[in-house]
Amino acid sequence: MSLISKARKAKLDLAVYRFAGDLPSESYASTEYELSMVDDADAVHRFFGDDSQWRDRYLEYLDDGYVGTVLHDGDDVMSYGWILTPESKRAPRALPDSICEEDWYWLFDARTMPEYSGMGLFKEINRVRTEWILERDPDATIYTDTGVDNVARYGIESSKFEPYGTMSLFRFELPGTSLWKWSRWDRHTEHPAMPE
């Protein structure tokens, strides 16, 4: 087997959004929750310690200068998401490194646990992350993205983000080497039709 055949390759087609609304003060969630920041190893172990893959990834996120937020009921995670800040050292795997050259914030890696779906928690994790950013930097430029075929686009747009072009990201990684990424972000391209 050749070295090239062992390479991990991916092409991501992303819909990019920019925050352009007034942040609602009321929760989107139809249920009660507690909010915690994931900004140290103890928080990572508390919320993600049972799964070594996620725990190790999120410890790396902390090393890269990302900040996490978790909506939870005690130690039971309901929804979570991460924030790339202007101080972050590098971009996550699914985003181009060039975004770290700008004074931006980027919401990424959000998930609502299946047992809590349909309660508005995806929109709420977007709201609380945006609120945290605006309290820190009222003039912040805030972006987020998702796959063009991801139904999360509905939740992003209904949480005050507007389409801001599309991005194609190509990733290539050989065993034992660094990840190579190339991207093209066309800020004026219209988004494709919403997924069904």
Accessible surface in RSA format (square Angstrom, percent):
REM  Atomic radii and reference values for relative SASA: ProtOr
REM  Chains: A
REM  Algorithm: Lee & Richards
REM  Probe-radius: 1.40
REM  Slices: 20
REM RES _ NUM      All-atoms   Total-Side   Main-Chain    Non-polar    All polar
REM                ABS   REL    ABS   REL    ABS   REL    ABS   REL    ABS   REL
RES MET A   1   187.28  97.0 104.81  69.4  82.47 196.4 106.45  90.5  80.83 107.1
RES SER A   2    67.87  57.4  51.76  69.1  16.11  37.1  52.50 111.8  15.38  21.5
RES LEU A   3   103.13  57.4  94.13  67.3   9.00  22.6  95.48  67.1   7.65  20.6
RES ILE A   4   102.94  58.6 102.84  76.6   0.09   0.2 102.84  74.1   0.09   0.3
RES SER A   5    67.05  56.7  34.84  46.5  32.21  74.2  42.63  90.8  24.41  34.2
RES LYS A   6   103.44  50.5  86.12  52.8  17.32  41.2  39.08  35.2  64.36  68.6
RES ALA A   7    12.37  11.4   0.00   0.0  12.37  28.1   0.00   0.0  12.37  32.8
RES ARG A   8   152.09  63.9 144.98  73.9   7.11  16.9  71.34  97.5  80.75  48.9
RES LYS A   9   130.36  63.6  97.84  60.0  32.52  77.4  62.31  56.1  68.04  72.5
RES ALA A  10    35.34  32.5  21.39  33.0  13.95  31.7  31.91  44.9   3.42   9.1
RES LYS A  11   111.30  54.3  81.87  50.2  29.43  70.1  62.96  56.7  48.34  51.5
RES LEU A  12    47.14  26.3  45.12  32.3   2.02   5.1  47.14  33.1   0.00   0.0
RES ASP A  13    62.46  43.8  53.55  53.3   8.91  21.1  16.81  39.6  45.65  45.5
RES LEU A  14    11.01   6.1  10.99   7.9   0.02   0.0  10.99   7.7   0.02   0.0
RES ALA A  15     0.00   0.0   0.00   0.0   0.00   0.0   0.00   0.0   0.00   0.0
RES VAL A  16     0.00   0.0   0.00   0.0   0.00   0.0   0.00   0.0   0.00   0.0
RES TYR A  17     0.00   0.0   0.00   0.0   0.00   0.0   0.00   0.0   0.00   0.0
RES ARG A  18    89.83  37.7  89.82  45.8   0.01   0.0   9.45  12.9  80.38  48.7
RES PHE A  19    31.10  15.6  15.98   9.9  15.12  39.3  15.98   9.7  15.12  43.3
RES ALA A  20    55.96  51.4  18.47  28.5  37.48  85.3  30.62  43.1  25.34  67.1
RES GLY A  21    28.26  34.9   0.00   N/A  28.26  34.9  15.56  42.7  12.70  28.4
RES ASP A  22   127.84  89.5 118.17 117.6   9.67  22.9  37.98  89.4  89.86  89.6
RES LEU A  23    50.43  28.1  23.79  17.0  26.64  67.0  23.79  16.7  26.64  71.7
RES PRO A  24    34.77  25.3  24.21  22.1  10.57  38.4  34.55  28.5   0.22   1.4
RES SER A  25   104.93  88.7  74.42  99.3  30.51  70.3  50.96 108.5  53.97  75.6
RES GLU A  26   138.30  79.4 132.33 100.1   5.97  14.2  49.30  95.4  89.00  72.7
RES SER A  27    56.52  47.8  28.81  38.5  27.71  63.8  28.27  60.2  28.25  39.6
RES TYR A  28    51.78  24.2  29.05  16.5  22.73  59.1  33.86  25.4  17.91  22.1
RES ALA A  29    17.92  16.5   0.00   0.0  17.92  40.8   0.00   0.0  17.92  47.5
RES SER A  30    92.47  78.1  51.43  68.6  41.04  94.5  54.51 116.1  37.96  53.2
RES THR A  31    47.72  33.9  31.86  32.3  15.86  37.8  15.11  20.3  32.61  49.3
RES GLU A  32   158.21  90.8 147.51 111.6  10.71  25.5  68.01 131.5  90.21  73.7
RES TYR A  33    56.61  26.4  26.92  15.3  29.69  77.3  22.84  17.2  33.77  41.6
RES GLU A  34    86.46  49.6  80.87  61.2   5.58  13.3  44.04  85.2  42.42  34.6
RES LEU A  35    84.79  47.2  53.84  38.5  30.95  77.8  53.84  37.8  30.95  83.3
RES SER A  36    25.86  21.8  20.00  26.7   5.86  13.5  14.50  30.9  11.35  15.9
RES MET A  37    52.36  27.1  39.14  25.9  13.22  31.5  34.64  29.4  17.72  23.5
RES VAL A  38     1.29   0.9   1.29   1.2   0.00   0.0   1.29   1.1   0.00   0.0
RES ASP A  39    90.19  63.2  65.20  64.9  25.00  59.1  18.90  44.5  71.29  71.1
RES ASP A  40    71.26  49.9  66.60  66.3   4.66  11.0  32.49  76.5  38.77  38.7
RES ALA A  41    47.66  43.8  43.28  66.8   4.39  10.0  43.28  60.9   4.39  11.6
RES ASP A  42   115.34  80.8 108.01 107.5   7.33  17.3  30.45  71.7  84.90  84.7
RES ALA A  43    15.44  14.2  10.81  16.7   4.63  10.5  15.00  21.1   0.44   1.2
RES VAL A  44     0.00   0.0   0.00   0.0   0.00   0.0   0.00   0.0   0.00   0.0
RES HIS A  45    92.83  50.7  81.36  56.6  11.47  29.3  54.04  55.7  38.80  45.1
RES ARG A  46   114.32  48.0  85.99  43.8  28.32  67.4  46.66  63.8  67.65  41.0
RES PHE A  47    18.23   9.1   1.50   0.9  16.73  43.5   2.01   1.2  16.21  46.4
RES PHE A  48    17.89   9.0  12.53   7.8   5.36  13.9  17.89  10.8   0.00   0.0
RES GLY A  49    23.41  28.9   0.00   N/A  23.41  28.9   9.29  25.5  14.12  31.6
RES ASP A  50   158.10 110.7 118.80 118.2  39.30  92.9  42.22  99.4 115.88 115.6
RES ASP A  51    62.07  43.5  57.31  57.0   4.76  11.3  25.49  60.0  36.58  36.5
RES SER A  52    63.17  53.4  57.79  77.1   5.37  12.4  23.17  49.3  39.99  56.0
RES GLN A  53   110.53  61.8  99.50  72.7  11.03  26.3  41.31  87.9  69.23  52.5
RES TRP A  54    69.81  28.0  69.81  33.8   0.00   0.0  55.10  29.4  14.71  23.9
RES ARG A  55    59.09  24.8  59.09  30.1   0.00   0.0   2.19   3.0  56.89  34.5
RES ASP A  56    68.37  47.9  65.88  65.6   2.50   5.9  25.44  59.9  42.94  42.8
RES ARG A  57    86.34  36.3  82.08  41.8   4.26  10.1  17.72  24.2  68.62  41.6
RES TYR A  58     0.16   0.1   0.16   0.1   0.00   0.0   0.16   0.1   0.00   0.0
RES LEU A  59    47.59  26.5  46.16  33.0   1.43   3.6  46.17  32.4   1.42   3.8
RES GLU A  60    96.38  55.3  95.65  72.4   0.72   1.7  28.10  54.4  68.28  55.7
RES TYR A  61    23.73  11.1  23.73  13.5   0.00   0.0  13.22   9.9  10.51  13.0
RES LEU A  62    36.16  20.1  19.90  14.2  16.26  40.9  20.64  14.5  15.53  41.8
RES ASP A  63    98.11  68.7  90.17  89.7   7.94  18.8  27.71  65.2  70.39  70.2
RES ASP A  64    16.14  11.3  16.14  16.1   0.00   0.0   0.04   0.1  16.09  16.0
RES GLY A  65    26.64  32.8   0.00   N/A  26.64  32.8  21.72  59.6   4.91  11.0
RES TYR A  66     5.62   2.6   1.28   0.7   4.34  11.3   0.84   0.6   4.79   5.9
RES VAL A  67    23.91  15.7  23.91  21.6   0.00   0.0  23.91  20.8   0.00   0.0
RES GLY A  68     0.68   0.8   0.00   N/A   0.68   0.8   0.68   1.9   0.00   0.0
RES THR A  69     1.24   0.9   0.72   0.7   0.52   1.2   0.72   1.0   0.52   0.8
RES VAL A  70     0.25   0.2   0.25   0.2   0.00   0.0   0.25   0.2   0.00   0.0
RES LEU A  71     0.00   0.0   0.00   0.0   0.00   0.0   0.00   0.0   0.00   0.0
RES HIS A  72     2.77   1.5   2.77   1.9   0.00   0.0   2.43   2.5   0.34   0.4
RES ASP A  73    90.91  63.7  83.62  83.2   7.29  17.2   9.39  22.1  81.52  81.3
RES GLY A  74    31.79  39.2   0.00   N/A  31.79  39.2  31.52  86.5   0.27   0.6
RES ASP A  75    97.87  68.6  78.56  78.2  19.31  45.7  27.63  65.0  70.24  70.1
RES ASP A  76    68.32  47.9  60.93  60.6   7.39  17.5  26.67  62.8  41.65  41.5
RES VAL A  77    15.81  10.4  11.65  10.5   4.16  10.0  11.65  10.1   4.16  11.3
RES MET A  78     4.32   2.2   4.32   2.9   0.00   0.0   4.32   3.7   0.00   0.0
RES SER A  79     0.00   0.0   0.00   0.0   0.00   0.0   0.00   0.0   0.00   0.0
RES TYR A  80     5.73   2.7   5.73   3.3   0.00   0.0   2.65   2.0   3.08   3.8
RES GLY A  81     0.17   0.2   0.00   N/A   0.17   0.2   0.00   0.0   0.17   0.4
RES TRP A  82     1.79   0.7   1.79   0.9   0.00   0.0   0.27   0.1   1.53   2.5
RES ILE A  83     0.00   0.0   0.00   0.0   0.00   0.0   0.00   0.0   0.00   0.0
RES LEU A  84     1.52   0.8   1.52   1.1   0.00   0.0   1.52   1.1   0.00   0.0
RES THR A  85     4.70   3.3   2.77   2.8   1.92   4.6   0.92   1.2   3.77   5.7
RES PRO A  86    37.92  27.6  13.16  12.0  24.76  90.0  15.47  12.8  22.46 139.6
RES GLU A  87   112.34  64.5  87.37  66.1  24.97  59.4  66.34 128.3  46.00  37.6
RES SER A  88    10.12   8.6   0.07   0.1  10.05  23.2   0.07   0.2  10.05  14.1
RES LYS A  89   154.25  75.2 120.90  74.2  33.35  79.4  86.69  78.0  67.55  72.0
RES ARG A  90   129.49  54.4 127.61  65.1   1.88   4.5  43.77  59.8  85.73  52.0
RES ALA A  91     6.28   5.8   0.00   0.0   6.28  14.3   0.00   0.0   6.28  16.6
RES PRO A  92    11.03   8.0   5.38   4.9   5.65  20.5  11.03   9.1   0.00   0.0
RES ARG A  93    98.78  41.5  93.86  47.8   4.91  11.7  59.05  80.7  39.73  24.1
RES ALA A  94    42.85  39.4  42.20  65.1   0.64   1.5  42.20  59.4   0.64   1.7
RES LEU A  95     1.99   1.1   1.99   1.4   0.00   0.0   1.99   1.4   0.00   0.0
RES PRO A  96     6.73   4.9   6.45   5.9   0.28   1.0   6.73   5.6   0.00   0.0
RES ASP A  97    78.88  55.3  72.28  71.9   6.60  15.6  34.05  80.1  44.83  44.7
RES SER A  98    56.04  47.4  50.54  67.5   5.50  12.7  37.66  80.2  18.38  25.8
RES ILE A  99     1.88   1.1   1.50   1.1   0.37   0.9   1.65   1.2   0.22   0.6
RES CYS A 100    37.58  28.4  13.38  14.9  24.19  56.9  17.19  43.6  20.39  22.0
RES GLU A 101   142.84  82.0 104.68  79.2  38.15  90.8  46.53  90.0  96.31  78.6
RES GLU A 102    80.20  46.0  72.12  54.6   8.08  19.2   6.17  11.9  74.03  60.4
RES ASP A 103   106.69  74.7  90.05  89.6  16.64  39.3  39.70  93.4  66.99  66.8
RES TRP A 104    35.76  14.4  35.34  17.1   0.43   1.0  19.81  10.6  15.95  25.9
RES TYR A 105     5.94   2.8   5.94   3.4   0.00   0.0   0.16   0.1   5.78   7.1
RES TRP A 106     0.22   0.1   0.22   0.1   0.00   0.0   0.22   0.1   0.00   0.0
RES LEU A 107     0.04   0.0   0.00   0.0   0.04   0.1   0.04   0.0   0.00   0.0
RES PHE A 108    18.20   9.1  11.55   7.2   6.65  17.3  18.20  11.0   0.00   0.0
RES ASP A 109    45.16  31.6  23.74  23.6  21.41  50.6  19.26  45.3  25.89  25.8
RES ALA A 110    34.45  31.7   5.93   9.1  28.52  64.9   5.93   8.3  28.52  75.6
RES ARG A 111   102.60  43.1  98.04  50.0   4.57  10.9  33.87  46.3  68.74  41.7
RES THR A 112    30.66  21.8  12.89  13.1  17.77  42.3  12.89  17.3  17.77  26.9
RES MET A 113    28.86  14.9  28.86  19.1   0.00   0.0   7.71   6.6  21.15  28.0
RES PRO A 114    92.89  67.7  76.69  69.9  16.20  58.9  82.89  68.4  10.01  62.2
RES GLU A 115   115.68  66.4  84.61  64.0  31.07  74.0  58.48 113.1  57.20  46.7
RES TYR A 116    32.71  15.3  32.55  18.5   0.16   0.4  20.35  15.3  12.36  15.2
RES SER A 117    77.86  65.8  59.50  79.4  18.36  42.3  34.80  74.1  43.06  60.3
RES GLY A 118    86.03 106.1   0.00   N/A  86.03 106.1  42.43 116.4  43.60  97.7
RES MET A 119    61.07  31.6  59.31  39.2   1.76   4.2  59.95  51.0   1.12   1.5
RES GLY A 120    27.26  33.6   0.00   N/A  27.26  33.6  19.65  53.9   7.61  17.1
RES LEU A 121     2.26   1.3   0.02   0.0   2.24   5.6   0.02   0.0   2.24   6.0
RES PHE A 122    49.28  24.7  47.42  29.4   1.86   4.8  47.42  28.8   1.86   5.3
RES LYS A 123    57.80  28.2  57.52  35.3   0.28   0.7  18.37  16.5  39.43  42.0
RES GLU A 124     0.00   0.0   0.00   0.0   0.00   0.0   0.00   0.0   0.00   0.0
RES ILE A 125     0.00   0.0   0.00   0.0   0.00   0.0   0.00   0.0   0.00   0.0
RES ASN A 126     2.23   1.5   1.93   1.9   0.30   0.7   0.43   1.0   1.81   1.7
RES ARG A 127    19.57   8.2  16.74   8.5   2.83   6.7   3.10   4.2  16.46  10.0
RES VAL A 128     5.24   3.4   2.37   2.1   2.87   6.9   2.37   2.1   2.87   7.8
RES ARG A 129     2.46   1.0   2.46   1.3   0.00   0.0   0.00   0.0   2.46   1.5
RES THR A 130     1.07   0.8   1.07   1.1   0.00   0.0   0.53   0.7   0.55   0.8
RES GLU A 131    54.11  31.1  53.94  40.8   0.16   0.4   5.99  11.6  48.12  39.3
RES TRP A 132    62.56  25.1  59.25  28.7   3.31   7.8  41.12  21.9  21.44  34.8
RES ILE A 133     0.00   0.0   0.00   0.0   0.00   0.0   0.00   0.0   0.00   0.0
RES LEU A 134    41.41  23.1  36.50  26.1   4.91  12.3  36.87  25.9   4.54  12.2
RES GLU A 135   134.23  77.1  99.82  75.5  34.40  81.9  48.42  93.6  85.81  70.1
RES ARG A 136   111.41  46.8  75.37  38.4  36.04  85.8  35.86  49.0  75.55  45.8
RES ASP A 137    41.91  29.4  40.11  39.9   1.79   4.2  10.41  24.5  31.50  31.4
RES PRO A 138   105.59  77.0  85.18  77.6  20.41  74.2  86.33  71.3  19.26 119.7
RES ASP A 139   133.18  93.3 105.88 105.4  27.30  64.5  36.05  84.8  97.13  96.9
RES ALA A 140    20.31  18.7   0.00   0.0  20.31  46.2   2.73   3.9  17.58  46.6
RES THR A 141    45.86  32.6  40.00  40.6   5.86  14.0  11.96  16.1  33.90  51.2
RES ILE A 142     1.70   1.0   0.37   0.3   1.33   3.2   0.37   0.3   1.33   3.6
RES TYR A 143     7.16   3.3   7.16   4.1   0.00   0.0   0.00   0.0   7.16   8.8
RES THR A 144     6.96   5.0   6.96   7.1   0.00   0.0   0.15   0.2   6.81  10.3
RES ASP A 145    25.43  17.8  11.84  11.8  13.60  32.1   0.00   0.0  25.43  25.4
RES THR A 146    14.49  10.3   8.72   8.8   5.76  13.7   8.55  11.5   5.93   9.0
RES GLY A 147    20.60  25.4   0.00   N/A  20.60  25.4  14.64  40.2   5.96  13.3
RES VAL A 148    36.00  23.7  32.96  29.8   3.04   7.3  32.96  28.6   3.04   8.2
RES ASP A 149   116.85  81.8  98.57  98.1  18.28  43.2  36.53  86.0  80.32  80.1
RES ASN A 150    62.77  43.3  56.62  54.7   6.14  14.8  11.50  27.7  51.27  49.6
RES VAL A 151    88.74  58.4  82.64  74.8   6.10  14.7  82.64  71.8   6.10  16.5
RES ALA A 152    22.90  21.1  15.39  23.8   7.50  17.1  22.84  32.2   0.05   0.1
RES ARG A 153     3.66   1.5   3.66   1.9   0.00   0.0   0.00   0.0   3.66   2.2
RES TYR A 154   110.38  51.5 105.08  59.8   5.31  13.8  86.98  65.4  23.40  28.8
RES GLY A 155    12.50  15.4   0.00   N/A  12.50  15.4  10.04  27.5   2.46   5.5
RES ILE A 156     3.38   1.9   3.38   2.5   0.00   0.0   3.38   2.4   0.00   0.0
RES GLU A 157    62.65  36.0  46.86  35.5  15.78  37.6  13.89  26.9  48.75  39.8
RES SER A 158    53.63  45.3  35.13  46.9  18.50  42.6  42.26  90.0  11.37  15.9
RES SER A 159     4.86   4.1   0.15   0.2   4.71  10.9   0.15   0.3   4.71   6.6
RES LYS A 160    86.79  42.3  78.86  48.4   7.93  18.9  30.27  27.2  56.52  60.2
RES PHE A 161     3.88   1.9   0.60   0.4   3.28   8.5   0.60   0.4   3.28   9.4
RES GLU A 162    99.32  57.0  98.90  74.8   0.42   1.0  29.73  57.5  69.59  56.8
RES PRO A 163    69.11  50.4  51.07  46.6  18.04  65.6  51.07  42.2  18.04 112.1
RES TYR A 164    52.57  24.5  50.88  28.9   1.70   4.4  25.08  18.8  27.50  33.9
RES GLY A 165     2.90   3.6   0.00   N/A   2.90   3.6   0.00   0.0   2.90   6.5
RES THR A 166    27.72  19.7  26.49  26.9   1.23   2.9  12.42  16.7  15.30  23.1
RES MET A 167     2.07   1.1   0.14   0.1   1.93   4.6   0.93   0.8   1.14   1.5
RES SER A 168    32.20  27.2  31.54  42.1   0.66   1.5   6.65  14.2  25.55  35.8
RES LEU A 169     0.05   0.0   0.05   0.0   0.00   0.0   0.05   0.0   0.00   0.0
RES PHE A 170    81.55  40.8  81.55  50.5   0.00   0.0  81.55  49.4   0.00   0.0
RES ARG A 171    46.40  19.5  43.18  22.0   3.22   7.7   2.52   3.4  43.88  26.6
RES PHE A 172    37.17  18.6  37.17  23.0   0.00   0.0  37.17  22.5   0.00   0.0
RES GLU A 173    33.11  19.0  32.16  24.3   0.95   2.3   7.21  13.9  25.90  21.1
RES LEU A 174    20.48  11.4  19.86  14.2   0.61   1.5  20.01  14.1   0.47   1.3
RES PRO A 175    72.13  52.6  46.84  42.7  25.29  91.9  59.48  49.1  12.64  78.6
RES GLY A 176    90.93 112.1   0.00   N/A  90.93 112.1  45.22 124.1  45.71 102.4
RES THR A 177    58.85  41.9  39.54  40.1  19.30  46.0  48.41  65.0  10.44  15.8
RES SER A 178    85.21  72.0  70.91  94.6  14.30  32.9  38.61  82.2  46.60  65.3
RES LEU A 179    41.81  23.3  19.37  13.9  22.44  56.4  19.37  13.6  22.44  60.4
RES TRP A 180   114.40  45.9 111.64  54.0   2.76   6.5  93.18  49.7  21.22  34.4
RES LYS A 181    40.28  19.7  10.44   6.4  29.84  71.1   8.40   7.6  31.88  34.0
RES TRP A 182   139.36  55.9 133.48  64.6   5.88  13.8 110.16  58.7  29.20  47.4
RES SER A 183    49.48  41.8  14.09  18.8  35.39  81.5   2.39   5.1  47.10  66.0
RES ARG A 184   166.92  70.1 159.81  81.5   7.12  16.9  64.82  88.6 102.11  61.9
RES TRP A 185    38.35  15.4  16.42   8.0  21.93  51.5  16.42   8.8  21.93  35.6
RES ASP A 186    43.36  30.4  37.81  37.6   5.55  13.1  10.98  25.8  32.38  32.3
RES ARG A 187    92.74  38.9  81.67  41.6  11.06  26.3  23.64  32.3  69.10  41.9
RES HIS A 188   169.94  92.9 141.27  98.2  28.66  73.3 101.17 104.3  68.77  80.0
RES THR A 189    55.37  39.4  44.58  45.2  10.80  25.7  43.00  57.8  12.38  18.7
RES GLU A 190   155.58  89.3 138.85 105.0  16.73  39.8  59.01 114.1  96.58  78.9
RES HIS A 191    28.61  15.6   7.80   5.4  20.81  53.2   7.80   8.0  20.81  24.2
RES PRO A 192    62.00  45.2  47.43  43.2  14.58  53.0  59.30  49.0   2.71  16.8
RES ALA A 193    93.69  86.1  64.49  99.5  29.19  66.4  76.75 108.1  16.94  44.9
RES MET A 194    58.06  30.1  40.25  26.6  17.81  42.4  40.25  34.2  17.81  23.6
RES PRO A 195    21.88  15.9  10.73   9.8  11.15  40.5  21.72  17.9   0.16   1.0
RES GLU A 196   200.96 115.4 145.33 110.0  55.62 132.4  89.83 173.7 111.13  90.7
END  Absolute sums over single chains surface
CHAIN  1 A    10505.2       8210.5       2294.7       5240.3       5264.9
END  Absolute sums over all chains
TOTAL         10505.2       8210.5       2294.7       5240.3       5264.9
